[in-house]
């Protein structure tokens, strides 16, 4: 009986993986049933429970209806394309201390866009390049920039919280990552020199880089067109459709079928890893937001003062936030969408949050040691505080 159940479970798992759309439809039906049961339950429950669950459902519905089709779906395809068409080895080879600084720091500072890593996957990548001889400067630049400039998070931030905050997050994260790396390289300059003799990854050859750039330019164009509010919806759909045809032409003539299948597989895997957490997390933040009134947040993070941005940076450094979930957390729990949280504090939290957390610090300490980790954490918190303070006061003026 036990063997039969094991074989049945294995066969069912393989069937669900092969028939992905059926699996997706099944999950969607479970969500519908769950929402129905919640509705039935709230009709027999105290008003507090009903109102809090209603807040969670409202928040989830708002985020899904406004951002899934126009933002998240194109962003998932872009992230899947990055994972499938951009070789990690071709990027990580530039992180050696022997590489010219302007090259290594430039590549490391935009590695989050190139590699599309989250706070979970950045640590093993960082450990690998650090242990194999990368300079501590480029390594820590990559460690910060990896999750801070995640392509999904940047686009989602701009779509949900405003383009001004999304652009400020991207620009500040790139600049901060370089400053963090240079600070670490200066403080531990002896180690930077000693690691310079080691070799990293070998270069991988592929198609002409121009076709890869064109592919991602078209994909980003689709995302930008769909999320912009300056054009009528029909115009946006027509332009996005034409760009999609262009993407198809590039894939047909310049990419192999195996690569296209890999792209689809990577996109699906990213969706399965991130989207369920985003749905559950957004629903949970809506419930928590009901119990956390703006009066609690405003005195702490309601202004663009150094105190508010510092508090936001410290909270971001401690709090663990899965990829993309920082957006509804800041928008709903901390009240940025309702005006309870200032723009400066929001940016500080967006900069410190994805790159740091208590579990993250523990793992980094095992890799770099207490002293180096302490300098890294303090540097990130201070720079996040300053960046939020400058941005918040600039927004207040303009």
Long-range contacts (C-beta under 8 A, 24 or more apart in sequence): 20-268, 27-276, 31-279, 51-290, 52-287, 52-290, 52-291, 53-287, 55-286, 55-287, 55-289, 55-290, 56-283, 56-284, 56-285, 56-286, 56-287, 56-290, 57-283, 57-286, 58-286, 59-282, 59-283, 59-285, 59-286, 59-289, 59-328, 59-332, 60-279, 60-282, 60-283, 60-286, 63-160, 63-282, 63-328, 64-279, 64-282, 66-159, 66-160, 67-156, 67-159, 67-160, 69-226, 70-159, 70-226, 70-227, 71-155, 71-156, 71-159, 71-160, 71-223, 71-226, 71-227, 72-152, 72-156, 72-275, 74-155, 74-219, 74-222, 74-223, 74-226, 75-151, 75-152, 75-155, 75-156, 75-223, 76-152, 76-267, 76-270, 76-271, 76-274, 76-275, 77-219, 77-263, 77-267, 78-151, 78-155, 78-216, 78-219, 78-220, 78-223, 79-116, 79-151, 79-152, 79-266, 79-267, 79-270, 80-263, 80-264, 80-265, 80-266, 80-267, 80-268, 80-269, 80-270, 81-215, 81-216, 81-219, 81-263, 81-266, 81-267, 82-113, 82-114, 82-115, 82-116, 82-151, 82-216, 83-116, 83-266, 83-270, 84-259, 84-262, 84-263, 84-265, 84-266, 85-212, 85-215, 85-255, 85-259, 85-263, 86-114, 86-115, 86-212, 87-204, 87-206, 88-115, 88-125, 89-201, 89-202, 89-203, 89-204, 90-201, 90-203, 90-204, 90-206, 91-115, 92-125, 92-128, 92-129, 92-134, 92-200, 92-201, 93-200, 93-201, 93-202, 93-203, 94-138, 95-129, 95-134, 95-135, 95-138, 95-139, 95-142, 95-200, 96-133, 96-134, 96-135, 96-138, 96-195, 96-196, 96-198, 96-199, 96-200, 97-133, 97-134, 97-135, 97-137, 97-138, 97-192, 97-193, 97-195, 97-196, 98-196, 98-197, 99-138, 101-137, 104-135, 104-137, 104-138, 105-137, 105-138, 105-141, 105-178, 105-181, 105-182, 107-138, 108-138, 108-139, 108-141, 108-142, 108-145, 108-177, 108-181, 109-141, 109-145, 109-149, 109-174, 109-175, 109-177, 109-178, 109-181, 110-145, 110-149, 110-174, 111-141, 111-142, 111-145, 111-146, 111-149, 112-145, 112-146, 112-147, 112-148, 112-149, 112-150, 112-151, 112-173, 113-149, 113-150, 113-151, 113-154, 115-146, 116-150, 116-151, 116-152, 116-270, 117-146, 117-147, 117-150, 118-146, 118-147, 118-150, 118-274, 118-322, 118-323, 118-354, 119-146, 119-147, 119-321, 119-322, 119-323, 119-354, 119-355, 119-357, 119-360, 120-323, 121-146, 122-146, 122-147, 123-360, 123-363, 123-364, 123-367, 126-364, 126-367, 127-367, 129-200, 130-367, 130-368, 131-367, 132-198, 132-199, 132-200, 132-201, 133-195, 133-196, 133-197, 133-198, 133-199, 133-200, 134-195, 134-200, 135-185, 135-192, 135-195, 135-196, 136-184, 136-185, 136-188, 136-191, 136-192, 136-195, 136-368, 136-372, 137-181, 137-182, 137-184, 137-185, 137-192, 138-181, 139-181, 140-180, 140-181, 140-184, 140-376, 141-177, 141-178, 141-180, 141-181, 142-177, 142-181, 143-355, 143-364, 143-376, 144-173, 144-176, 144-177, 144-180, 144-181, 144-355, 144-380, 145-173, 145-174, 145-177, 146-355, 147-323, 147-354, 147-355, 148-173, 148-176, 148-177, 148-351, 148-354, 148-355, 149-173, 149-174, 149-177, 150-323, 150-354, 152-270, 152-274, 152-323, 152-324, 153-323, 153-324, 153-326, 153-327, 153-354, 155-223, 155-227, 156-324, 156-327, 157-327, 157-350, 158-227, 159-227, 160-327, 160-328, 160-331, 161-327, 161-330, 161-331, 161-336, 161-337, 161-346, 164-343, 164-395, 165-343, 165-346, 165-347, 165-350, 168-347, 168-391, 169-347, 169-350, 169-351, 172-347, 172-351, 172-387, 172-391, 173-351, 175-387, 176-351, 176-380, 176-383, 176-384, 176-387, 179-379, 179-383, 180-376, 180-379, 180-380, 180-383, 183-375, 183-379, 184-372, 184-375, 184-376, 184-379, 187-375, 188-372, 188-375, 207-254, 207-255, 211-250, 211-254, 214-250, 215-247, 215-250, 215-251, 218-243, 218-246, 218-247, 218-250, 219-247, 222-247, 274-322, 274-323, 274-324, 277-322, 277-323, 277-325, 278-322, 278-324, 278-325, 281-322, 281-325, 281-328, 281-329, 282-325, 282-328, 285-325, 285-328, 285-329, 285-332, 285-333, 286-328, 286-332, 288-332, 288-333, 289-332, 289-333, 289-335, 292-333, 292-335, 294-335, 294-338, 294-339, 294-340, 297-334, 297-335, 297-340, 297-341, 298-335, 298-340, 298-341, 301-334, 301-340, 301-341, 301-342, 301-345, 301-349, 302-340, 302-341, 302-342, 302-345, 303-342, 303-344, 303-345, 303-392, 304-342, 304-343, 304-344, 304-345, 304-388, 304-389, 304-392, 304-393, 304-395, 304-396, 305-344, 305-389, 306-385, 306-389, 308-342, 308-344, 308-345, 308-388, 308-392, 309-344, 309-345, 309-347, 309-348, 309-384, 309-385, 309-386, 309-388, 309-389, 309-392, 310-348, 310-381, 310-385, 311-345, 312-341, 312-344, 312-345, 312-346, 312-348, 312-349, 312-352, 312-384, 312-385, 312-388, 313-348, 313-349, 313-351, 313-352, 313-380, 313-381, 313-382, 313-384, 313-385, 313-388, 314-352, 314-381, 315-349, 315-353, 316-348, 316-349, 316-350, 316-351, 316-352, 316-353, 316-356, 316-384, 317-352, 317-353, 317-356, 317-357, 317-361, 317-377, 317-380, 317-381, 317-384, 318-356, 318-357, 318-358, 319-353, 319-357, 320-357, 320-358, 320-359, 320-360, 321-353, 321-354, 321-357, 323-354, 326-350, 326-353, 326-354, 342-392, 343-391, 343-392, 343-395, 344-388, 344-389, 344-390, 344-391, 344-392, 344-393, 344-395, 345-388, 345-392, 346-388, 347-384, 347-387, 347-388, 347-391, 347-392, 348-384, 348-385, 348-387, 348-388, 348-389, 349-384, 349-388, 351-380, 351-383, 351-384, 351-387, 351-388, 352-380, 352-381, 352-384, 355-380, 356-380, 356-381
